[in-house]
Amino acid sequence: MDMGIRGRKAIVNGASAGMGLHAAMALAAEGVDLVMSARGEARLRDAAADIESRFGVRAIPIAVDHSTAEGRARVLEACPAPDILVGTCSPPPMTPDYRDISDEQWRTALDTGLMSPVQFMHAVLDGMVERRFGRIVNIASIAAKYPLELRILSGAPRAALANYGTAVARRVAPFNVTINNVLPGMFHTAAVRDQFEARARSLGTTYEQEVEKFVELHQIPARRFGDPADIGALVALLCSTHSSYLTGQCIVVDGATTRSTF
């Protein structure tokens, strides 16, 4: 299916690996030119070069911390008038005890998970409204909808982001500009692999065994973790011309882990 976005320009933050990378790849497959940001320069440059080679689009790597004003300015300088904005980031640390969360951890989580995407949206929305086309997708976490002490630093900022995005979506909907949030569960991302491989080394097991134990413990009905390519495909659909009436939504993608009809 033609998504109707060939020739459009997109900013994809957190694009060097995992869901951000697969979102960039899915958009590139539809003929979208990219500005890709992430903190790790080598991995980001490799990802951008691979995308250009495979899909024949332009992919500009900007190695910055997009939670900072300076980082955002560099990204927007490279693409001041994007048609599409996609944002994600590495997850913050898990928090087994809410009392141990430091003020610095809160500031970092809020800067990265809330203020950075809010500032990006603020910077690009007026132009999208003027051009009568815009697609914004925030890749967040199911912790935004289903609070869990272990994921407070992930869920709380993204719950605020979902609230903000949905409120603003109502304002810009008349101008063919949409804002949606994707809330993934457990996926085979680089961050998850690092975490579970470290656990496997300490226990003398394997990554696959640790994933299997997690699936059993948390009763994931799909009996597996998700593939980041699935998130990429969903992002491309949400950015397409076919999704002009789908806005202000939080879409859970978790293999039926959570129990809710709405």
C-alpha positions in Angstrom: 0.0 0.0 0.0 1.3 3.4 -1.0 1.5 5.6 2.2 1.3 8.8 0.2 4.3 10.4 1.9 7.1 10.0 -0.8 9.2 13.1 -0.9 8.2 14.3 2.6 10.9 15.3 5.2 11.1 13.7 8.7 13.0 14.2 11.9 13.4 11.0 13.8 15.0 11.4 17.2 16.6 8.4 18.9 17.1 6.9 15.5 20.4 4.9 15.9 18.8 1.7 17.2 15.7 -0.1 18.2 12.3 1.4 17.6 13.6 4.7 16.4 15.9 3.1 13.8 13.0 0.9 12.6 10.7 3.9 12.4 13.4 5.7 10.3 13.7 2.6 8.0 10.0 2.2 7.5 9.7 5.9 6.6 12.7 5.6 4.3 11.1 2.7 2.6 8.2 5.0 1.7 10.5 7.5 0.1 10.8 10.0 3.1 14.0 11.9 3.5 15.4 11.9 7.1 17.2 13.8 9.7 18.2 11.3 12.3 19.5 12.1 15.8 21.0 10.1 18.6 23.8 10.5 21.1 26.1 7.7 19.8 27.8 9.1 16.7 29.4 6.0 15.2 26.2 3.8 15.4 24.1 6.7 14.1 26.4 7.4 11.1 26.4 3.7 10.2 22.6 3.6 10.4 22.1 6.6 8.2 24.6 5.3 5.6 22.8 2.0 5.6 19.4 3.6 5.1 20.7 5.8 2.2 22.2 2.8 0.5 19.2 0.6 0.9 16.4 3.0 0.2 17.9 5.8 -2.0 16.7 8.6 0.3 18.7 11.3 2.1 19.5 10.4 5.7 21.4 13.1 7.6 22.9 12.0 11.0 23.0 14.6 13.8 24.9 13.2 16.8 23.5 15.2 19.7 21.6 14.8 23.0 18.1 16.0 21.9 17.1 16.5 25.5 19.2 19.7 25.5 18.3 23.0 23.9 21.6 22.9 22.0 20.9 19.5 20.6 17.4 20.4 19.5 18.7 23.5 17.8 21.2 21.5 15.7 18.5 19.0 14.7 16.1 21.8 13.7 18.8 23.6 11.9 19.2 20.5 9.7 15.5 20.2 9.1 13.6 23.4 10.0 10.4 22.5 8.3 9.7 18.8 8.7 6.5 17.2 7.6 6.9 14.4 10.1 8.3 14.3 13.6 9.0 11.0 15.4 10.5 10.8 18.8 11.9 8.1 21.1 14.8 7.7 23.4 16.7 5.1 25.5 14.6 4.1 28.5 15.6 5.5 32.0 16.8 3.2 34.7 14.3 0.9 36.4 13.3 1.9 39.9 12.6 -1.1 42.3 11.9 1.4 45.2 10.3 4.8 44.5 12.1 6.2 47.6 15.5 5.7 45.9 14.7 8.0 42.9 17.0 11.0 43.1 16.2 14.6 42.1 18.8 14.3 39.3 17.1 11.2 37.9 13.8 13.0 37.9 15.3 16.0 36.1 17.0 13.7 33.5 13.8 11.7 32.9 11.6 14.8 32.6 14.1 16.5 30.2 14.3 13.5 28.0 10.8 12.0 28.2 8.7 15.1 28.4 10.3 18.4 27.8 12.4 17.4 24.7 9.4 16.1 22.7 7.2 19.0 23.9 9.8 21.5 22.7 10.2 19.8 19.4 6.4 19.8 18.8 6.3 23.5 19.8 9.0 24.2 17.2 7.5 22.5 14.2 3.7 22.7 14.7 3.1 26.2 13.3 4.9 25.3 10.1 2.9 22.1 9.8 -0.4 24.0 10.3 0.6 26.6 7.6 1.4 23.8 5.1 -1.7 21.9 6.0 0.2 18.7 6.6 1.9 17.2 9.6 2.4 13.9 11.4 3.8 13.6 14.9 4.4 10.2 16.6 5.8 9.9 20.1 7.1 6.4 20.8 6.6 6.2 24.6 5.9 3.2 26.9 2.9 1.3 28.2 4.0 2.5 31.6 2.4 5.8 30.7 -1.0 4.1 30.8 -0.4 1.3 33.3 1.7 2.7 36.2 4.3 0.4 37.7 6.8 1.3 40.5 9.6 -0.3 38.5 9.0 2.0 35.6 8.1 5.3 37.3 10.8 7.3 35.6 9.6 6.0 32.2 5.9 6.2 32.8 5.3 9.4 34.6 7.0 11.8 32.1 5.4 10.0 29.2 1.9 10.1 30.8 2.3 13.8 30.9 3.5 13.8 27.3 0.5 11.8 26.2 -1.8 14.3 28.0 -0.1 17.2 26.3 0.0 15.6 22.9 -3.7 14.7 23.0 -4.7 18.2 24.1 -2.7 19.9 21.3 -3.9 17.3 18.8 -7.4 18.8 19.2 -6.1 22.2 18.4 -4.3 21.3 15.2 -6.7 18.6 13.8 -8.5 21.0 11.5 -5.3 21.6 9.6 -4.5 18.0 8.6 -1.9 17.7 11.4 -2.1 14.7 13.7 -0.4 13.8 16.9 -0.4 10.2 18.3 1.4 8.2 20.9 2.6 4.6 20.6 2.9 2.8 23.9 5.1 -0.3 23.4 5.5 -3.2 25.9 8.5 -5.5 25.9 10.5 -5.5 22.6 13.9 -6.8 21.5 15.6 -3.4 21.5 19.3 -2.7 22.1 18.5 -1.4 25.7 16.5 -4.5 26.5 19.2 -6.8 25.1 21.9 -5.1 27.2 19.8 -5.4 30.3 18.9 -9.0 29.8 22.3 -10.1 28.7 23.8 -8.5 31.8 21.3 -10.5 33.9 22.1 -13.7 32.0 25.8 -13.3 32.6 25.3 -12.8 36.4 23.1 -15.9 36.6 24.9 -18.1 34.2 22.0 -18.3 31.8 21.3 -17.0 28.3 19.5 -14.0 26.9 16.8 -16.3 25.5 16.3 -18.0 28.9 15.9 -14.6 30.7 13.4 -13.4 28.1 11.5 -16.7 28.5 11.4 -16.2 32.3 10.2 -12.7 32.0 7.4 -13.7 29.6 6.3 -16.4 32.0 6.5 -14.1 35.1 4.5 -11.3 33.5 2.2 -13.6 31.6 2.6 -12.1 28.1 -0.1 -13.8 26.0 1.9 -13.6 22.8 4.6 -15.7 24.6 7.5 -13.5 23.2 8.9 -10.0 23.1 8.0 -7.8 20.1 10.0 -7.0 17.0 10.9 -3.3 16.7 10.1 -3.6 13.0 6.4 -3.8 14.0 6.7 -0.5 15.7 8.4 1.0 12.6 5.5 -0.2 10.4 2.9 1.3 12.7 4.8 4.6 12.8 4.8 4.7 9.0 1.1 4.1 8.9 0.4 6.8 11.4 2.5 9.2 9.3 0.7 8.3 6.1 -2.1 10.1 4.3 -4.4 7.2 5.3 -4.3 8.2 9.0 -5.5 11.8 8.6 -8.6 11.1 10.9 -6.6 9.2 13.5 -5.3 11.6 16.0 -4.9 12.2 19.8 -4.6 8.5 20.5 -2.4 6.3 22.7 -1.9 3.0 20.9 -0.7 0.1 23.1 1.4 -2.5 21.4 2.3 -5.1 24.0 1.3 -8.6 22.8 -2.0 -8.4 24.9 0.0 -8.1 28.2 -2.3 -5.4 29.6 -5.9 -6.0 30.3 -8.1 -3.2 29.0 -10.7 -2.6 26.4 -10.0 1.1 26.1 
